[in-house]
């Protein structure tokens, strides 16, 4: 009964906290959406700048056309007065031209005013669009921040088998990869399985089932307990510091430090830990000894002094000796030198002189 009340309460909390836009299964999707939205906002802002300039241009054209219309109206009145006083052929022509000019000026003013209204409408739509985009951006950034409430600190450690281990276990191959139940016998799973999924037999091995509650991980926002999860659901793995057990973790270089010092280069084996202490891979052959040490190490931010493992391999390079007399260049130089001596003795009168200053034997 208490469990049912707990789950019902959690559902209410989750519904209240759920943002009013589609949820993303991964924070990477949110970051991608934020990046795209920022580009769209920049485009909209550039459009607004251009549209504002266009509106100002329209207003200036209208002002100029109003002056033109005023002048045309004056010209038409003067032409009428002249025609009324003297309806000659010349005054008739002038009046017709004045009326035509006034009509064209009025029509052009109407067209310019229509263009202004169109451009102002486009500008208002762009400004409304920008407000909407900024609102969406603010919501996404809030959600991203909210979604990261579970920080990847040492308080939440996840333990998972690599895909290779899972395949080996599912097919009953001989392997040193542990089963999830073996892991939990040493380091019990501390998640709430009624919320985050209980362990079931799936594909022939014990694995965690699907979470029973949408956004189940939000439940743990309200606890400060140190937690160790076995086979955590995929939607929380990027929020945890993850330890993956994998077969045959081979000797590797630290890609951030591959320098050779005093003819010595350092490599590592059995455990790989990310520089930011968010992920680690340990060798399944020694998982029993490595797992506890790695959990403690990651709970303490991977600081020196919090691990008993020394997985550094010192590779001392010895000086290489090369017999220079066996090289092609050395032998070629020697042949040229001998050939020059033989030529001097065979063809020159005085071998002590050079080829350039000596006389050749006839």
C-alpha positions, 0 to 999 in steps of 0.5 A: 500500500505504501509503495502504491502511494509512493509511486502515485505521489511520484507521478504527480511530481513528474507531471508537475515538473514536465515542461510544456513541450516535447521531451527529449530522450537525450540531452544531446538532442536538446543541445542540438535543438538549442544550437539550431534555434540560435542560428534561426534567431540570428537569421530572424534578427538579420531579417528584422534589421533589413525589414526595418531599413525597408520600412524606413525607406518606404516612409522616405519615399512616401514623404517624397511622393506626398511632396510630388503629389502636392506639387501636381495638385498645385499645377492642376489647379493653376492649369484649371484656372488658366483654362477657365480664363482662356480655354485655348488649345494650349491651355487644354493640353496643359490641363490634360497633362496636369490632370494625368500627372496628378492622377499618376502621382496619387496612384504611385502614393497609394502603391507606396503606402500599400508597400509600406503596409506589407513591409510593416506586416512582415516586420511585425510577423518577424518580431513575433517570430523572434519573441516566440523563438526566444521563448523556446530557447529560454524553455529549452535552456531551462529544461536542459539545466533542469535535466542536468539536475542529476550531475555527473558527480561521485554520488551516482555511479553506474555499472554496466557490461559492455556489448561484447560481454552481453553477447558472450553471456547471451550465447553461453560462451566461456568468458570472465565477464560477470553476470549482473547478479554477480555484480549485485552480490558484491555491490547491491543495486541501490536504485528504486527498482519499482520506479527505475525498472526491476531485474528480469531475465531478458535474452537469456540473462538477467538485465534491468527491465524498462522503467515503470515511471516516465522521467523516473530519474527525476525521483532521485533529484530529492535524495542526496544519498550515494548511489550505485546502480547496476545496469542503469537505464539508458536515459540516465547513463549520461547523467551518471559516472559510468563504469563499463566492464569489458573483456581484454582491455589492452595496453594503451597510450594516454593520448593527452601525454604521449611524450618520451622522457629519458628514453621512457614512454608510459602505457597503461592497462586493465583500466581506462578512466576519462580525464573528466572522471565521467567514464571508466572501462575495466578489464573483465579478467580482474573485475572483482579487484578493480570494480571496488577500487574504481567506484571509490576512485570515481566517488572521489573525483578520480583524485590521486590517493584514492586508488590502490591500482598502479596500472602504469607500464614503464617502457624503457627504450634502449639506445640502438647501435647501427654499424655505419660501414654497412650503410649504402651511402658509406659504401658508395662514398668509399667506392668513389674515393677508391675510384678517384685514387685509381684514376689519379695513379693510372692517368695523371703524370703527377698523382699529387696534383688535382685532376684540374691542374695536372697533365694527362698521360698520353 
